[in-house]
Amino acid sequence: MEAVLISSISFLLLAASLDRHIYPAGQLQILDVADNSFECIPDWLNELEQLQEIYLHDNNLTSLPDVVFALQNLRVLSIRENYFF
């Protein structure tokens, strides 16, 4: 299973680390970006078509983009400890 654990990094740097020439992002199945200070989720997340688990808990999120709900293989979505109303 392909997984990436990210801590204390911006999504801009994350996007660079998932550059298709370095890492086949389309095959990523688990993305753990919990315990950061993210305030938003980038739209390019829809490129991670095989994503099955996303851990977004303990960030500063106030909403989730529609792209998260469009991920057809997504089975786990952890969003606790954010600022959803």
HUMO-V978345 format. One record per backbone hydrogen bond with DSSP energy under -1.0 kcal/mol. CO is the residue of the C=O (numbers start at 1). NH is the residue of the N-H. E is the energy in kcal/mol with one decimal. If there is no record, write none. Layout:
co->CO nh->NH e->E
co->CO nh->NH e->E
//
This chain:
co->2 nh->29 e->-2.2
co->2 nh->30 e->-1.6
co->4 nh->32 e->-2.7
co->10 nh->14 e->-2.2
co->11 nh->15 e->-2.6
co->12 nh->16 e->-1.7
co->13 nh->17 e->-2.2
co->14 nh->18 e->-1.5
co->16 nh->19 e->-1.4
co->19 nh->22 e->-1.8
co->19 nh->23 e->-3.0
co->23 nh->25 e->-2.2
co->24 nh->27 e->-2.6
co->25 nh->28 e->-1.7
co->29 nh->52 e->-3.1
co->29 nh->53 e->-2.2
co->30 nh->4 e->-2.0
co->31 nh->55 e->-2.6
co->32 nh->6 e->-3.4
co->38 nh->60 e->-2.4
co->42 nh->45 e->-1.3
co->43 nh->46 e->-1.6
co->44 nh->47 e->-2.2
co->45 nh->48 e->-1.9
co->47 nh->49 e->-1.6
co->48 nh->51 e->-1.8
co->52 nh->75 e->-3.5
co->52 nh->76 e->-2.2
co->53 nh->31 e->-2.4
co->54 nh->78 e->-2.6
co->55 nh->33 e->-2.3
co->57 nh->35 e->-2.2
co->61 nh->83 e->-3.0
co->65 nh->68 e->-1.6
co->71 nh->74 e->-1.1
co->76 nh->54 e->-2.3
co->78 nh->56 e->-2.9
co->80 nh->58 e->-1.9
//
